[in-house]
Amino acid sequence: MILNFIQIALAVLLSIAILLQARGTGVGVAFGGDGNVYRTRRGVEKKLHLATIVLAILFFGVSLLNALYSF
């Protein structure tokens, strides 16, 4: 039961983190614009990227535990 609430909270946080990252991509890339410019992540953008990775790993782990304990 508690795993369900943790999984929902992680899903919401992961969705927010992904949506905040997608804000900086720009629409020009979708229409053939110049989107292949390499740039490094700095500051808040780097921390948000790492937080997204950690949240995704936690979500996967909790989902796996939830699936194993539901049987």
C-alpha positions in Angstrom: 0.0 0.0 0.0 2.8 2.4 0.9 4.7 1.5 -2.3 1.7 2.7 -4.3 1.9 6.1 -2.8 5.6 6.3 -3.2 5.3 5.2 -6.8 2.6 7.9 -7.5 4.8 10.6 -5.9 7.8 9.5 -7.9 5.8 9.5 -11.1 4.6 13.0 -10.5 8.1 14.3 -9.6 9.6 12.5 -12.7 7.0 14.0 -15.0 7.7 17.5 -13.6 11.4 17.0 -14.0 11.0 15.9 -17.6 8.6 18.7 -18.5 11.0 21.3 -17.1 13.8 19.9 -19.2 11.7 19.9 -22.4 11.1 23.6 -22.0 14.6 24.4 -23.2 14.6 22.4 -26.4 12.8 24.8 -28.7 10.3 24.3 -31.5 12.8 25.0 -34.4 14.2 21.5 -34.0 10.9 19.9 -34.8 10.7 21.7 -38.2 14.3 21.0 -39.4 16.0 23.8 -37.6 19.6 23.6 -36.3 19.3 21.3 -33.4 22.6 19.5 -33.5 24.6 22.1 -31.6 26.5 20.6 -28.7 26.4 22.5 -25.5 27.2 21.5 -22.0 24.7 21.5 -19.1 25.6 24.0 -16.4 24.2 24.9 -13.0 20.5 24.2 -12.5 20.1 22.5 -15.8 22.8 19.9 -14.8 21.2 19.3 -11.4 17.8 18.9 -13.0 19.3 16.4 -15.5 20.9 14.4 -12.6 17.7 14.6 -10.6 15.7 13.2 -13.5 18.1 10.2 -13.7 17.9 9.5 -10.0 14.1 9.8 -10.0 13.9 7.4 -13.0 16.0 4.8 -11.2 14.0 5.2 -8.0 10.7 4.9 -9.9 11.9 1.7 -11.7 13.1 0.2 -8.4 9.8 1.0 -6.6 7.8 -0.3 -9.5 9.8 -3.5 -9.5 9.3 -3.9 -5.8 5.6 -3.2 -6.1 5.3 -5.8 -8.8 7.2 -8.4 -6.8 5.2 -7.9 -3.6 1.8 -7.8 -5.3 2.0 -11.6 -6.0 
